[in-house]
Amino acid sequence: MLAPFACQPDASRGRLWPERLSSFRSPYQRDRDRIIHSSAFRRLKHKTQVFVEHEGDYYRTRLTHTIEVAQVARTIAGVLGLNTDLAEAVALAHDLGHTPFGHTGEDAMERLMAPYGGFDHNAQALRIVTKLERHYADFDGLNLSWETLEGIAKHNGPVIGPNADAKHDGPLPYALAEVNAQWDLELDTHASAEAQVAAIADDVAYSHHDLHDGLRSGLFTEEDLMELPVTGPAFEEVDRIYPDLDKMRRRHEALRRVFGRMVEDVIAVAQNRLTAAQPQSVDDIRHMGTTIIRFSKPLYQDLKAVRSFLFHRMYRAPSVMAVRAEVTQMIDDLFPLFLRQPDLLPPEWQADVAAATDETHLARTVADYVAGMTDRFAIQEHQRLFGTAGD
Protein backbone atom coordinates (compact mmCIF):
# COMPACT_ATOMS: atom_id res chain seq x y z
CA MET A 1 0.00 0.00 0.00
CA LEU A 2 1.37 3.36 -1.03
CA ALA A 3 0.94 6.49 1.06
CA PRO A 4 -1.62 9.00 -0.28
CA PHE A 5 1.19 11.43 -1.12
CA ALA A 6 3.13 8.86 -3.14
CA CYS A 7 3.12 8.80 -6.94
CA GLN A 8 0.45 6.27 -7.90
CA PRO A 9 1.30 4.33 -11.07
CA ASP A 10 -2.28 4.36 -12.33
CA ALA A 11 -2.37 8.15 -11.95
CA SER A 12 0.74 8.81 -14.03
CA ARG A 13 0.50 11.69 -16.47
CA GLY A 14 1.73 9.28 -19.09
CA ARG A 15 4.35 9.57 -21.81
CA LEU A 16 4.92 12.16 -24.50
CA TRP A 17 4.44 9.44 -27.12
CA PRO A 18 1.44 7.33 -26.01
CA GLU A 19 2.17 3.63 -25.60
CA ARG A 20 0.11 0.64 -24.68
CA LEU A 21 0.38 -0.15 -20.97
CA SER A 22 2.44 -3.15 -19.98
CA SER A 23 0.50 -6.11 -18.64
CA PHE A 24 3.13 -6.93 -16.00
CA ARG A 25 5.13 -3.75 -15.28
CA SER A 26 4.06 -0.41 -13.86
CA PRO A 27 5.02 2.74 -15.81
CA TYR A 28 7.86 3.42 -13.39
CA GLN A 29 9.20 -0.13 -13.56
CA ARG A 30 9.23 0.27 -17.31
CA ASP A 31 11.13 3.55 -16.98
CA ARG A 32 13.66 1.91 -14.69
CA ASP A 33 14.22 -0.94 -17.12
CA ARG A 34 14.66 1.39 -20.10
CA ILE A 35 17.23 3.43 -18.20
CA ILE A 36 19.20 0.32 -17.23
CA HIS A 37 19.23 -0.89 -20.84
CA SER A 38 20.29 2.48 -22.27
CA SER A 39 23.71 3.10 -23.82
CA ALA A 40 24.29 6.07 -21.51
CA PHE A 41 23.79 3.89 -18.44
CA ARG A 42 26.38 1.38 -19.64
CA ARG A 43 28.90 4.15 -20.22
CA LEU A 44 28.73 5.09 -16.53
CA LYS A 45 30.92 2.04 -15.90
CA HIS A 46 33.94 3.93 -17.23
CA LYS A 47 33.14 7.45 -16.01
CA THR A 48 34.80 9.08 -13.02
CA GLN A 49 33.32 9.66 -9.60
CA VAL A 50 36.40 11.34 -8.07
CA PHE A 51 39.37 9.30 -9.24
CA VAL A 52 39.92 8.86 -12.97
CA GLU A 53 39.07 5.37 -14.14
CA HIS A 54 42.63 4.16 -14.70
CA GLU A 55 43.79 5.17 -11.19
CA GLY A 56 42.52 2.00 -9.52
CA ASP A 57 39.98 -0.81 -9.67
CA TYR A 58 38.52 -0.28 -6.21
CA TYR A 59 37.42 3.35 -6.46
CA ARG A 60 33.81 4.21 -7.17
CA THR A 61 32.78 4.94 -10.74
CA ARG A 62 29.63 6.72 -11.85
CA LEU A 63 28.00 3.32 -12.30
CA THR A 64 28.80 1.93 -8.86
CA HIS A 65 27.81 5.28 -7.34
CA THR A 66 24.51 5.19 -9.21
CA ILE A 67 23.77 1.66 -8.00
CA GLU A 68 24.47 2.75 -4.41
CA VAL A 69 22.16 5.76 -4.81
CA ALA A 70 19.40 3.54 -6.15
CA GLN A 71 19.78 1.14 -3.22
CA VAL A 72 19.51 3.95 -0.67
CA ALA A 73 16.56 5.49 -2.52
CA ARG A 74 14.62 2.21 -2.53
CA THR A 75 15.26 1.74 1.19
CA ILE A 76 14.09 5.21 2.22
CA ALA A 77 11.14 5.24 -0.20
CA GLY A 78 9.95 1.85 1.03
CA VAL A 79 9.95 2.91 4.69
CA LEU A 80 8.01 6.09 3.89
CA GLY A 81 5.34 4.37 1.79
CA LEU A 82 6.54 5.97 -1.43
CA ASN A 83 6.78 4.42 -4.86
CA THR A 84 10.11 2.59 -4.75
CA ASP A 85 10.15 2.01 -8.51
CA LEU A 86 9.92 5.72 -9.30
CA ALA A 87 12.53 6.60 -6.68
CA GLU A 88 14.82 3.98 -8.18
CA ALA A 89 14.24 5.18 -11.76
CA VAL A 90 15.13 8.77 -10.88
CA ALA A 91 18.20 7.58 -8.94
CA LEU A 92 19.39 5.45 -11.85
CA ALA A 93 18.99 8.34 -14.30
CA HIS A 94 20.34 11.17 -12.16
CA ASP A 95 23.95 10.99 -13.44
CA LEU A 96 23.38 9.95 -17.07
CA GLY A 97 24.36 13.43 -18.26
CA HIS A 98 27.77 13.51 -16.58
CA THR A 99 30.81 14.13 -18.73
CA PRO A 100 34.01 12.12 -18.61
CA PHE A 101 36.27 13.02 -15.67
CA GLY A 102 33.46 13.85 -13.26
CA HIS A 103 32.87 17.42 -12.13
CA THR A 104 36.21 18.40 -13.66
CA GLY A 105 34.90 17.52 -17.09
CA GLU A 106 31.62 19.27 -16.38
CA ASP A 107 33.43 22.46 -15.32
CA ALA A 108 35.31 22.41 -18.62
CA MET A 109 32.14 21.81 -20.64
CA GLU A 110 30.31 24.60 -18.83
CA ARG A 111 33.07 27.02 -19.77
CA LEU A 112 33.35 25.83 -23.37
CA MET A 113 29.57 25.83 -23.90
CA ALA A 114 28.96 29.22 -22.28
CA PRO A 115 28.57 30.94 -25.70
CA TYR A 116 26.13 28.27 -26.84
CA GLY A 117 23.58 28.07 -24.03
CA GLY A 118 25.68 26.51 -21.29
CA PHE A 119 26.00 22.95 -20.04
CA ASP A 120 24.47 21.26 -17.01
CA HIS A 121 24.65 17.53 -16.33
CA ASN A 122 21.06 17.33 -15.03
CA ALA A 123 19.78 19.02 -18.17
CA GLN A 124 22.03 16.79 -20.28
CA ALA A 125 20.48 13.72 -18.64
CA LEU A 126 17.10 14.94 -19.86
CA ARG A 127 18.53 15.47 -23.35
CA ILE A 128 19.82 11.91 -23.33
CA VAL A 129 16.54 10.29 -22.27
CA THR A 130 14.39 12.45 -24.58
CA LYS A 131 16.58 12.73 -27.67
CA LEU A 132 20.02 11.13 -27.81
CA GLU A 133 19.13 7.51 -27.06
CA ARG A 134 17.97 6.30 -30.48
CA HIS A 135 16.91 2.68 -30.29
CA TYR A 136 13.13 2.69 -30.57
CA ALA A 137 11.18 2.66 -33.82
CA ASP A 138 8.51 5.16 -32.78
CA PHE A 139 10.45 7.89 -30.98
CA ASP A 140 13.83 9.32 -30.03
CA GLY A 141 14.90 8.94 -26.42
CA LEU A 142 13.38 6.51 -23.93
CA ASN A 143 9.88 8.03 -23.80
CA LEU A 144 9.90 8.04 -20.01
CA SER A 145 6.88 8.95 -17.93
CA TRP A 146 6.25 12.56 -16.95
CA GLU A 147 6.99 11.78 -13.31
CA THR A 148 10.42 10.36 -14.07
CA LEU A 149 11.31 13.31 -16.30
CA GLU A 150 10.12 15.66 -13.58
CA GLY A 151 12.31 13.86 -11.07
CA ILE A 152 15.41 14.15 -13.28
CA ALA A 153 14.76 17.86 -13.84
CA LYS A 154 13.80 18.87 -10.30
CA HIS A 155 15.21 16.32 -7.84
CA ASN A 156 17.40 19.11 -6.42
CA GLY A 157 14.43 21.46 -6.11
CA PRO A 158 12.55 24.01 -8.26
CA VAL A 159 14.57 25.40 -11.14
CA ILE A 160 12.64 28.66 -11.56
CA GLY A 161 10.42 30.80 -9.37
CA PRO A 162 10.68 32.03 -5.78
CA ASN A 163 11.75 28.66 -4.35
CA ALA A 164 14.54 28.01 -6.85
CA ASP A 165 18.10 27.68 -5.63
CA ALA A 166 20.27 30.75 -6.27
CA LYS A 167 22.57 28.64 -8.48
CA HIS A 168 19.74 28.46 -11.02
CA ASP A 169 19.80 32.23 -11.50
CA GLY A 170 19.90 33.12 -15.19
CA PRO A 171 18.46 31.45 -18.27
CA LEU A 172 17.60 27.78 -18.26
CA PRO A 173 20.21 25.46 -19.74
CA TYR A 174 19.18 24.92 -23.35
CA ALA A 175 18.73 21.16 -22.89
CA LEU A 176 16.26 21.71 -20.05
CA ALA A 177 14.49 24.54 -21.88
CA GLU A 178 14.00 22.34 -24.96
CA VAL A 179 12.44 19.50 -23.00
CA ASN A 180 10.27 21.81 -20.92
CA ALA A 181 8.99 23.57 -24.06
CA GLN A 182 7.94 20.20 -25.42
CA TRP A 183 6.30 19.04 -22.17
CA ASP A 184 5.76 21.34 -19.19
CA LEU A 185 7.61 19.89 -16.18
CA GLU A 186 6.31 22.61 -13.80
CA LEU A 187 9.81 23.79 -13.03
CA ASP A 188 8.63 26.28 -10.38
CA THR A 189 7.43 23.55 -8.00
CA HIS A 190 9.21 20.93 -5.97
CA ALA A 191 9.41 17.41 -7.33
CA SER A 192 7.62 14.40 -5.92
CA ALA A 193 8.77 12.93 -2.62
CA GLU A 194 10.24 10.02 -4.62
CA ALA A 195 12.53 12.39 -6.56
CA GLN A 196 13.48 14.16 -3.33
CA VAL A 197 14.43 10.77 -1.90
CA ALA A 198 16.65 10.13 -4.92
CA ALA A 199 18.38 13.47 -4.30
CA ILE A 200 19.08 12.81 -0.61
CA ALA A 201 20.18 9.27 -1.47
CA ASP A 202 22.82 10.83 -3.73
CA ASP A 203 24.09 12.89 -0.78
CA VAL A 204 24.15 9.82 1.48
CA ALA A 205 25.95 7.67 -1.07
CA TYR A 206 28.73 10.08 -2.02
CA SER A 207 29.29 11.27 1.56
CA HIS A 208 29.81 7.64 2.55
CA HIS A 209 31.84 6.33 -0.37
CA ASP A 210 34.11 9.35 -0.71
CA LEU A 211 35.28 8.65 2.83
CA HIS A 212 36.02 5.06 1.81
CA ASP A 213 37.84 6.11 -1.37
CA GLY A 214 39.80 8.87 0.34
CA LEU A 215 41.08 6.42 2.95
CA ARG A 216 41.97 3.84 0.31
CA SER A 217 43.88 6.47 -1.68
CA GLY A 218 45.90 7.53 1.37
CA LEU A 219 44.81 11.17 1.11
CA PHE A 220 43.82 11.05 4.79
CA THR A 221 43.76 8.55 7.63
CA GLU A 222 41.34 7.09 10.15
CA GLU A 223 43.00 9.29 12.76
CA ASP A 224 41.99 12.36 10.72
CA LEU A 225 38.39 11.18 10.63
CA MET A 226 38.35 10.66 14.39
CA GLU A 227 38.67 14.45 14.73
CA LEU A 228 35.45 15.07 12.79
CA PRO A 229 31.78 14.98 13.79
CA VAL A 230 29.80 11.90 12.68
CA THR A 231 32.90 9.92 11.70
CA GLY A 232 34.72 10.42 15.02
CA PRO A 233 31.92 8.99 17.19
CA ALA A 234 31.50 6.10 14.74
CA PHE A 235 35.14 5.05 15.12
CA GLU A 236 34.93 5.47 18.90
CA GLU A 237 31.91 3.16 19.04
CA VAL A 238 33.66 0.50 16.98
CA ASP A 239 36.78 0.73 19.15
CA ARG A 240 34.67 0.31 22.27
CA ILE A 241 32.83 -2.77 20.97
CA TYR A 242 35.70 -4.31 18.98
CA PRO A 243 38.96 -3.16 20.60
CA ASP A 244 41.16 -5.57 18.62
CA LEU A 245 39.65 -5.26 15.15
CA ASP A 246 42.04 -5.18 12.18
CA LYS A 247 42.37 -1.96 10.16
CA MET A 248 40.12 -2.78 7.20
CA ARG A 249 37.30 -4.24 9.31
CA ARG A 250 37.52 -1.30 11.71
CA ARG A 251 37.23 1.11 8.80
CA HIS A 252 34.25 -0.70 7.33
CA GLU A 253 32.43 -1.01 10.65
CA ALA A 254 32.87 2.69 11.38
CA LEU A 255 31.81 3.95 7.97
CA ARG A 256 28.78 1.70 7.78
CA ARG A 257 27.68 3.32 11.04
CA VAL A 258 28.08 6.73 9.39
CA PHE A 259 25.99 5.44 6.50
CA GLY A 260 23.32 4.10 8.84
CA ARG A 261 23.13 7.32 10.81
CA MET A 262 22.49 9.34 7.65
CA VAL A 263 19.73 7.03 6.43
CA GLU A 264 18.05 6.80 9.83
CA ASP A 265 18.19 10.59 10.21
CA VAL A 266 16.54 11.19 6.82
CA ILE A 267 13.77 8.71 7.60
CA ALA A 268 13.07 10.16 11.05
CA VAL A 269 12.98 13.75 9.76
CA ALA A 270 10.72 12.80 6.84
CA GLN A 271 8.31 10.91 9.09
CA ASN A 272 8.06 13.90 11.45
CA ARG A 273 7.57 16.41 8.64
CA LEU A 274 5.00 14.26 6.87
CA THR A 275 3.07 13.76 10.11
CA ALA A 276 3.05 17.51 10.72
CA ALA A 277 2.11 18.50 7.15
CA GLN A 278 -0.38 15.70 6.48
CA PRO A 279 -0.11 15.87 2.66
CA GLN A 280 -2.95 14.07 0.93
CA SER A 281 -1.53 13.92 -2.58
CA VAL A 282 1.69 14.19 -4.52
CA ASP A 283 0.63 17.68 -5.59
CA ASP A 284 0.53 18.66 -1.91
CA ILE A 285 4.21 17.64 -1.78
CA ARG A 286 5.00 19.64 -4.93
CA HIS A 287 3.40 22.81 -3.58
CA MET A 288 4.69 22.74 -0.01
CA GLY A 289 7.25 25.43 -0.81
CA THR A 290 10.02 23.42 0.84
CA THR A 291 11.56 19.98 0.67
CA ILE A 292 9.98 17.25 2.76
CA ILE A 293 13.00 14.93 2.52
CA ARG A 294 16.10 16.33 4.20
CA PHE A 295 18.67 15.86 6.93
CA SER A 296 18.02 17.19 10.42
CA LYS A 297 19.70 20.53 11.10
CA PRO A 298 22.27 19.08 13.54
CA LEU A 299 23.33 16.31 11.15
CA TYR A 300 23.34 18.71 8.20
CA GLN A 301 25.79 20.96 10.07
CA ASP A 302 27.96 17.98 11.01
CA LEU A 303 28.00 16.78 7.40
CA LYS A 304 29.03 20.26 6.24
CA ALA A 305 32.15 19.88 8.38
CA VAL A 306 32.84 16.43 6.88
CA ARG A 307 32.34 17.75 3.34
CA SER A 308 34.60 20.71 4.00
CA PHE A 309 37.25 18.25 5.13
CA LEU A 310 36.75 16.17 1.97
CA PHE A 311 36.92 19.26 -0.20
CA HIS A 312 40.31 20.33 1.13
CA ARG A 313 41.88 16.94 1.74
CA MET A 314 40.48 15.00 -1.21
CA TYR A 315 38.82 17.01 -3.99
CA ARG A 316 41.55 19.67 -3.88
CA ALA A 317 44.47 17.46 -2.89
CA PRO A 318 47.60 18.22 -4.97
CA SER A 319 47.60 14.78 -6.60
CA VAL A 320 43.91 15.10 -7.52
CA MET A 321 44.41 18.65 -8.79
CA ALA A 322 47.29 17.49 -11.02
CA VAL A 323 44.99 14.95 -12.67
CA ARG A 324 42.22 17.58 -12.89
CA ALA A 325 44.56 19.88 -14.82
CA GLU A 326 45.55 17.06 -17.16
CA VAL A 327 42.03 15.95 -18.00
CA THR A 328 40.77 19.54 -18.28
CA GLN A 329 43.34 20.04 -21.00
CA MET A 330 42.00 17.00 -22.82
CA ILE A 331 38.48 18.46 -22.93
CA ASP A 332 39.89 21.87 -23.86
CA ASP A 333 41.67 20.23 -26.79
CA LEU A 334 38.95 17.86 -27.99
CA PHE A 335 35.92 20.15 -28.02
CA PRO A 336 37.39 22.96 -30.16
CA LEU A 337 38.95 20.44 -32.53
CA PHE A 338 35.63 18.72 -33.19
CA LEU A 339 33.92 22.09 -33.51
CA ARG A 340 36.44 23.16 -36.18
CA GLN A 341 36.50 19.77 -37.88
CA PRO A 342 33.16 18.03 -37.28
CA ASP A 343 34.07 15.52 -39.99
CA LEU A 344 36.25 13.92 -37.28
CA LEU A 345 33.11 12.77 -35.49
CA PRO A 346 32.11 9.15 -36.17
CA PRO A 347 29.91 8.37 -39.19
CA GLU A 348 26.80 7.87 -37.07
CA TRP A 349 27.10 11.49 -35.91
CA GLN A 350 27.38 13.00 -39.38
CA ALA A 351 23.62 13.27 -39.90
CA ASP A 352 23.44 15.51 -36.81
CA VAL A 353 26.38 17.53 -38.12
CA ALA A 354 24.66 17.99 -41.47
CA ALA A 355 21.44 19.05 -39.74
CA ALA A 356 23.20 21.81 -37.78
CA THR A 357 21.87 25.16 -38.97
CA ASP A 358 24.43 27.35 -37.20
CA GLU A 359 27.48 27.20 -34.94
CA THR A 360 25.34 26.96 -31.80
CA HIS A 361 23.52 23.91 -33.13
CA LEU A 362 26.84 22.36 -34.16
CA ALA A 363 28.41 23.11 -30.76
CA ARG A 364 25.54 21.34 -29.03
CA THR A 365 26.06 18.29 -31.23
CA VAL A 366 29.77 18.30 -30.40
CA ALA A 367 28.94 18.71 -26.71
CA ASP A 368 26.64 15.69 -26.88
CA TYR A 369 29.48 13.64 -28.35
CA VAL A 370 32.20 14.81 -25.96
CA ALA A 371 29.98 14.65 -22.87
CA GLY A 372 29.03 11.09 -23.75
CA MET A 373 32.63 9.90 -23.77
CA THR A 374 33.92 7.64 -21.04
CA ASP A 375 37.17 8.53 -19.27
CA ARG A 376 39.20 5.98 -21.15
CA PHE A 377 37.69 6.77 -24.55
CA ALA A 378 38.44 10.48 -24.05
CA ILE A 379 42.03 9.58 -23.13
CA GLN A 380 42.33 7.30 -26.16
CA GLU A 381 40.85 9.91 -28.52
CA HIS A 382 43.20 12.57 -27.20
CA GLN A 383 46.13 10.24 -27.69
CA ARG A 384 44.99 9.43 -31.24
CA LEU A 385 44.30 13.01 -32.29
CA PHE A 386 47.02 14.86 -30.39
CA GLY A 387 49.61 12.17 -29.77
CA THR A 388 49.80 12.89 -26.01
CA ALA A 389 47.96 11.86 -22.87
CA GLY A 390 46.89 15.41 -22.14
CA ASP A 391 49.93 17.55 -21.33
N, C-alpha and C positions, 0 to 999 in steps of 0.2 A: 504494500500500500504506500503510495506516494503522498507526501504532505500536500495540503491545498495550494501552497505557494511554489511547488515544484513545477517544472515543465512537463506537462502531460503529453505523451506521444500522440494521442488521438486529437489533441488540440493544436498540433503544429500548424504553423502558417504555410507549410508546404515548401515546394521547390520552385525556382524560377521557371524551369522547364518541367511541366507536369509529367509525373510518371505513375504507373500503376503501383499500388501499395504492395509490399512484400507480404506473402502469406505467413512468414515465419520470423521476420525481423521487424523491429520497430524502426521508425525513420532515423532515430539517433544511432541505433545499432548499425544501420546501413551506412550512415555517415562515417562512423568509426571504421568500418571495414574498408570503405573506399579510401580513406586517409591512409590506412595501413598498407594498402596495395598500390599507393601512388609512387611514382618515380621520385618525387621530392622527399618522401618519407625514407626511402631506401638510401638516399644520398646523405641523410643525417649520420649514417654510420661513420662517414669519413669527414665530418665537419667538427671543428673545434668547440669545446666548451671553454676551457682556459688555456690548456696546453695544446700546442699544435700536434696534429695526429701522429707524426713520426717521433714525437718525444718519448713515447712509452705506451705499452699495451694496457696498463692498468688505470690510466687516467680516464675520467669521464669524457665521452663524446656527446654531441648533440643527441644522438640516438639513445644512448643509455640514460642521459639526463631526461629525455622525453618520457621514456618508459617509467622512470622513477616518479616523475610528475604525475603521470596517469595513475600509478598505483596509489599515491597519496590522495589524489582527487577522488578516486573511487571509494577509498576508505572514509574520507570526511563526508562525501555526499551520501553514502549509505547510512551513516549514523544519523544524519540530519533529515532523512526521508526525502532526499532529492533524487533526481533522475541520474543514476550512476552512469548510464550510457552516454548521456549528453555531456556530463562533466568529463568523462574519459575522452570523448571525441574532441572537445575543445582543447584538452590537455595535449592530445596527440598532435594536434594541428598548430599549436601555439608557436612553435619554432621553425615551421616549414620555410619561412621567408628569410632565415638567417643566411648570411654570406659565408664564404670560406673564412677561416681565421677568426671566428667569433665576433665579439664587439669591435675588435681591431679592424676587421674587414668592413663592418658596418660603418664605422667612423669614416673610413676612406671613401666608401660609396656615398655616404651622405654629402661629403665635401665635393666629390666629383659630379654628383647629380644635382647639386644646388642650382645650377642654371637651367635645369630641365624638370623642375617640379619636386626635387628632393627624393630622398630614399628613407624608408622606414620598414623594419623587418616585419612588423605586424601587418602593415598595409601590403607588403610583398607577399605575405602568406595568403591574404585574400586574393591577390592577383594570380597566385599559383592555383588555388582551388576553384577559381571562377574562369580562368582563361588559359593558363600555360600548360596544365595537364591536358593532353589531347589524345585520349584513348577511346572515348565513347562515340558511337555513330551519330547520336542525336544532338550533341552539345559539346562545347569546349568546357574544360574544367571538370569538377566532380559533381556538379549540380547538388550541392549540399543543402540541407534544410535551412530555413531562415534563422532558426534558433542557433544553429552551429555557426553560421556566418556572423550573426550578432555577437556570439561569444568570442570569436577570433578578433573581431573589430574592437570590442569594448570590454574585454576581460579585465583590463586595467582601469576601467572607469569611463565616464562620458568623454567624448572627444571634442565636443563643442558645447556651448552654453555655459550657464553660471556654475555648474558643478564640474566642469572640465579641469583637468590638471593644468597647471601653468605651462608645462612643457609642450602642451598642444597649442600654444599661442601661435597664431599665424595661419596661413592657408592649409587646408588638408593636404596630406601627401596625395599625389595624383592617383596612385593605385587605389587608395581608399575612396577618393572622390569619384572615380569611375564606377566602382562597384556600388557605391551609395546612390549614384544617379540612376543606376539600372534598377536598384531595389532598395528602398528606404530602410536603413538599419536603425533609425531613430537614435542617431549618434549623440543626442543631448540627454539621454537617459542612462541610468546604470544598466548593466547587463543582468541576466538571470542570476539567481543564486548559484546555479551550476557553473556558470562561467566565472563567477567570483571565487568559487572553490578552486577552479583550475588555476586562477591567478595566485592564490595564496599557496597552493600546492607547489607552484614554481618557486616561490620564496623559500618554502620549507626544504625542497629538494636541493636547491643550489647552496643554501646556507649550510646544510649538512654535508653534502659531498665536496664542497670546496675546502672544508676543514680536513676531510680525509685526504684529498689530493695534495693540499698544501703540506701536510705532514709527510706524505709519501715522497714528495719532491725534495724535502729537506729545507724548505724555505722558512719553516719555523718548527718548534718542538712542542712536545706535550707540556713541558715546563712553562712555555709561553702561554699556552691555553689555560693553564691553571691560574693565571693572573687575571683572567677575563670573567665577566658574568656569564651565566648559563654553562659555559664549558668548564670553568673552575669547579663549581659544585658537583658537576657530573663526574669529574675525575676523583674528587674527594670521596664521593659515595662509593665508587668502584674500589678505591683503595681501602675503604673501611670494610667492605664486604669480602673483597678478594685481595688480601694484603700481599700475596705472593704470585700474582698473575703475571704472565710474560708480557712483553711490550706490545705485541700486536693484538693480543686478546684484550689487554687493558684499554688500548686505544679504541677498539671496536665497541667494547662494553660502555665506555664513556660516551662516545659519539652517538650510539643508538639511544642513550638516555636523553641526549640533546634533541635528537629527532623526535622521540616520544613526547618530550615536554612541549615542543612546538605544536605537534598535532593535537595533543590534549587541550592545549590552551585555545587553539582555534575553535575546536568543537565546543568547549565550555562557553566561550564568548558568544559564539553564534547561537547556541541554545538560549542563553540569557537574552540576547537582543531579539531573537524571534519571539520568545515568550512575552517580552515587553511590547513589541510592535504588533503582534498578532496579524501578520499579513494573511490575506485570504486568497491571494492569487499571485501569479508570477508578475503581473503588472503592478501589484502593490510593491513588490521588491524593486521593480524598475524605477518607480517614482518615489522612492523613499527619500531621495536627495542625499543619501550617504550609503556607504557599503555596509552590508549586513555581515559579511564574512571578513574578519580581521583578527589580528593579534590583540591581546590585552595591552593597555598602555605600558604597564611595567615590563612585560616581555618585549614589546616593541622597542623600548628604550635600551634594554639589555642587548637586543640583536643589533641595534645601531652601533653599539660599541664593538661587537664582534665583527660587523661588516667594515667598520673603519679600520680595525686591525687587519682584516683580509685585504682591504684596498692597499694599505701601505706595505704590508709584508708579502703579499702574493701578487695582486694585480699590477702593482707598480714596482715589483722587485726588479733589480737591475738585469737579471737573467731573462725575466719575462719581457722587460722593456726592449732588450736587444732583439728578441724574436719579433716583437711587435713592430719595430722599425723595419726589420727585414721583410716581413710579409706585407706591411703597408706599401713598401716600394714595389712589391710584385703587383698589387692592385693598381697603384699609380702608373705602372708601366703598361699593364694589360688593357685597361679600359680605354685610354686614349689611342692605343694602337688599333684596337678593334673599331673604334669610332672613325678613325682615319681610313682604315682598310677593312670594311665590313665583309669583303670577300674572303677574309681569313676565318670567318665563322663557318661552322660545319655546313654541309649541304642542306640539312634539314632546317636550318635557320635562314636560308636565303630567300624563302618566300616572304618571311617577315621583313627582311631587309628591303626587298623589292616593294613591299607595301608601305614602307615609311615615306610619309609625305613631306617631312622636313627634318631638320637635325634633332629636334626634341624627340620626335617619334623614333628616330634611329637610335638616339642615346638610350631611350627606354628599352629598346630591343637588346642593345648591347648590355645594359644593366641586368636584364633578365638572364642573359647568358652568363655573365661574370658572377652574379649573385648565386646562380645555381651550381657553380663549381664546388667540388669538394676541395679540402685542403690539398690533398696529394695531386689532384688533377690540375689545380692552379699552379702548384710547384712544377709539375711536369710541363705544362704549357709555357710557363715562364722560361724554363730551361730550354725548351724547343725553339722558342721565338727569340729569346735574348741571349741564350748560351750561358746563362749564369743562374744561380739559385736565388738571386734577389738582391745582391749587393753590387 
